Amino acid sequence: MEGLAMSSRAYGAARSALKQGALVLALISGVFTAIAPAQAQEVVMLGDSLTQGYGLPEDEGLVPQLQAWLDAEGVEAQLVNMGVSGDTTSGGLSRVAWSLTPETKAVVVALGGNDLLRGLDPKETRANLDAILAEITGQKLPVLLLGLPAPSNYGADWAVQFDAIFPELAEKYGVLMDPNQLAPLAAFSPEERAARGLMQSDGIHPSKEGVAMEVEHIGPLVKQLIEQIP
């Protein structure tokens, strides 16, 4: 994890250095007007395997499909895939600070699915997401919080506590929120999802077709998020 953190910091520094170098060269050559067209707004996608694109070819995961959707909508944004397969909200909290660079203009937070699968204490999940949102909003960055609904096998009380996390934190920090990023898929039974080819063989991760439905669902919210960028 530490090696990954150093790589991210170096990447951010390199991007800034390149931009500064371009400015110096432009000034030396006597170009004092606009150097280049406006840069696309950078949006960090902080998540787990659903964000990372687990089990899918590189161009079929959530981030590339969502990028294509935004491009088709004429939205000038560049998505950065910061999804880590198996990551919990605790893992997300440990890397959120260095996942944000000076170029970051907005953040999509899609964590909690692995907390859910492991049946972790909802109080722990809430505390981690609270700290993640505090870090991001403390940098004046707009946020979209994506959740997943609790299953019934951990008991009614556990489900009530987990499901309350996302809307309550969204209200606390004044950020955009969707309680179920996989809502279009959840509308079908497991048997129907399998018959339609919407899920991978593990029954947990969406197929290319399932991701496409997810993108149609969350795309408008991501577009709204980008419109909040100053």
Backbone hydrogen bonds, N-H to C=O, Kabsch-Sander energy under -0.5 kcal/mol:
donor,donor_aa,acceptor,acceptor_aa,energy
5,A,1,M,-2.0
6,M,2,E,-2.4
7,S,3,G,-1.9
8,S,4,L,-1.9
9,R,5,A,-2.2
10,A,6,M,-2.5
11,Y,7,S,-2.1
12,G,8,S,-2.3
13,A,9,R,-2.4
14,A,10,A,-2.4
15,R,11,Y,-2.2
16,S,12,G,-1.9
17,A,13,A,-2.4
18,L,14,A,-2.3
19,K,15,R,-1.9
20,Q,16,S,-2.3
21,G,17,A,-2.6
22,A,18,L,-2.2
23,L,19,K,-1.7
24,V,20,Q,-2.2
25,L,21,G,-2.3
26,A,22,A,-1.9
27,L,23,L,-2.1
28,I,24,V,-2.5
29,S,25,L,-2.0
30,G,27,L,-1.2
31,V,26,A,-2.6
32,F,30,G,-0.9
41,Q,76,E,-1.9
42,E,103,E,-0.7
43,V,78,Q,-2.4
44,V,42,E,-0.5
44,V,106,A,-2.3
45,M,80,V,-2.9
46,L,44,V,-0.8
46,L,108,V,-2.7
47,G,45,M,-0.7
47,G,82,M,-1.2
48,D,110,A,-0.9
51,T,48,D,-0.8
52,Q,48,D,-2.8
53,G,49,S,-2.1
54,Y,49,S,-1.9
56,L,53,G,-1.9
60,E,57,P,-2.3
61,G,57,P,-0.6
63,V,51,T,-0.7
65,Q,61,G,-1.9
66,L,62,L,-2.7
67,Q,63,V,-2.6
68,A,64,P,-2.1
69,W,65,Q,-1.8
70,L,66,L,-2.5
71,D,67,Q,-2.5
72,A,68,A,-2.2
73,E,69,W,-1.4
74,G,71,D,-1.4
75,V,70,L,-2.7
76,E,74,G,-0.6
77,A,75,V,-1.4
78,Q,41,Q,-3.1
79,L,77,A,-0.5
80,V,43,V,-2.7
81,N,79,L,-0.5
82,M,45,M,-2.1
82,M,80,V,-0.9
84,V,47,G,-2.0
87,D,84,V,-2.1
92,G,88,T,-2.2
93,L,89,T,-2.2
94,S,90,S,-1.7
95,R,91,G,-0.9
95,R,92,G,-0.7
96,V,92,G,-1.1
99,S,95,R,-1.0
99,S,96,V,-0.5
100,L,96,V,-0.8
100,L,97,A,-0.6
101,T,99,S,-0.5
104,T,101,T,-1.7
105,K,42,E,-2.9
106,A,42,E,-1.1
107,V,142,P,-2.1
108,V,44,V,-3.0
109,V,107,V,-0.5
109,V,144,L,-2.9
110,A,46,L,-3.1
110,A,108,V,-0.6
116,L,112,G,-2.2
117,L,113,G,-2.3
118,R,114,N,-1.8
119,G,115,D,-0.6
119,G,116,L,-1.0
120,L,115,D,-2.4
124,E,121,D,-1.2
125,T,121,D,-1.7
126,R,122,P,-2.8
127,A,123,K,-2.2
128,N,124,E,-2.3
129,L,125,T,-2.5
130,D,126,R,-2.7
131,A,127,A,-2.2
132,I,128,N,-2.3
133,L,129,L,-2.7
134,A,130,D,-2.1
135,E,131,A,-2.1
136,I,132,I,-2.2
137,T,133,L,-2.7
138,G,134,A,-1.5
139,Q,135,E,-0.5
139,Q,136,I,-1.4
140,K,137,T,-1.9
141,L,136,I,-1.3
144,L,107,V,-2.1
145,L,176,L,-2.7
146,L,109,V,-3.1
146,L,144,L,-0.6
147,G,178,D,-3.0
155,G,152,S,-1.4
159,A,155,G,-2.0
160,V,156,A,-2.4
161,Q,157,D,-2.2
162,F,158,W,-2.5
163,D,159,A,-2.8
164,A,160,V,-1.3
165,I,161,Q,-0.6
165,I,162,F,-1.3
166,F,162,F,-0.6
168,E,164,A,-1.7
169,L,165,I,-2.3
170,A,166,F,-2.2
171,E,167,P,-2.0
172,K,168,E,-2.1
173,Y,169,L,-2.2
174,G,170,A,-1.2
175,V,170,A,-1.8
176,L,143,V,-1.8
178,D,145,L,-2.2
181,Q,147,G,-2.5
183,A,180,N,-1.6
185,L,182,L,-0.8
186,A,182,L,-2.1
187,A,183,A,-1.0
188,F,185,L,-1.7
193,R,189,S,-2.8
194,A,190,P,-2.1
195,A,191,E,-2.3
196,R,192,E,-2.2
197,G,194,A,-1.0
198,L,193,R,-2.6
199,M,193,R,-0.6
200,Q,205,H,-3.2
203,G,200,Q,-2.0
207,S,198,L,-2.2
211,V,207,S,-2.8
212,A,208,K,-1.9
213,M,209,E,-1.5
214,E,210,G,-2.0
215,V,211,V,-2.7
216,E,212,A,-1.9
217,H,213,M,-1.3
218,I,214,E,-2.7
219,G,215,V,-2.7
221,L,218,I,-0.5
222,V,218,I,-2.3
223,K,219,G,-2.5
224,Q,220,P,-2.1
225,L,221,L,-2.4
226,I,222,V,-2.4
227,E,223,K,-1.7
228,Q,224,Q,-0.6
228,Q,225,L,-1.4
229,I,226,I,-1.4
